[in-house]
Amino acid sequence: MNSTQDIGWYELIIGNCLVVLPLLIFWYYKAKLLKDSIIAVIRMVVQLLFVGFYLEYLFKLNNSFVNVLWVFIMIIVATFSITSSAKLKIKYFAVPNFVAILFSLILVDAFFLGYLIKLPNVFEAQYLIPITGMILGNSLQNNIISLNSFYNDIRKNEIQYRYSLSCGATLKEATQPFMQEALRKSFSPTIAKMAVLGLISLPGTMTGQIIGGSSPVVAIKYQILIMVMIFVSSVMSVALAIIIANRFTFDKYFNLKYEIFSNKGKK
């Protein structure tokens, strides 16, 4: 297999100029996405360049302590991003989200890197950081949708929720329909996407490895396992986050605390 064809800095700049096309469409239809799109693209480029140079140094250093520290930073950023995007308050959801993500990642990373790939050192930077990053990145949307759906649906259907409680339901029983709906909303697109992988789309991990010179069969093996790990970690982190958060988001009478919503999330 040949090594990856490098992309020059000039070509990188020219490639980014294509962003002008969707920006013109947003401007023409007055979609009010122009400013957000420009900021998002600039942030994406700066962040990825920074991470690229930093990871190159990190891979050369390959210090287990530094690698684990970087993973913790990724989890903290993900925790705040999920809570903020779900329009919920940090003080109620930072700990539940952090613990849920950390637990699911430890389980999945240890199983994937230690047992399946059989790395001598599971903290190997070349494997730990990219794989953890892929799992986290693909889990973000699921966590945001599920948290937003679960708590907002309870608030919107307060009469139904209180009726269940008045009939003698426990908190778990009264919130069960909302948990079911949150999981459906969050994972239906993920399940649909998994069902057509390889038929109408080639996933990023597989494509990247093939471009990098790996055998397509090896790339497929990695992609299959990574998709399974992402799915397992996402479902676990969503369920755990809600289970843990429910200890702080309801009072002793099982009333939902409306102060858990950020200002933007209020009625």
Secondary structure, DSSP 8 states (H G I E B T S, - for coil): --------HHHHHHHHGGGHHHHHHHHHTT-S-HHHHHHHHHHHHHHHHHHHHHHHHHHHH--HHHHHHHHHHHHHHHHHHHHHHTTB-HHHHHHHHHHHHHHHHHHHHIIIIIIIS--S-TT-HHHHHHHHHHHHHHHHHHHHHHHHHHHHHHHHTHHHHHHHHHTT--HHHHHHHHHHHHHHHHHHHHHHHHHTBTTTB--HHHHHHHHTT--HHHHHHHHHHHHHHHHHHHHHHHHHHHHHHHHHHB-TT--B-GGGB-GGG--
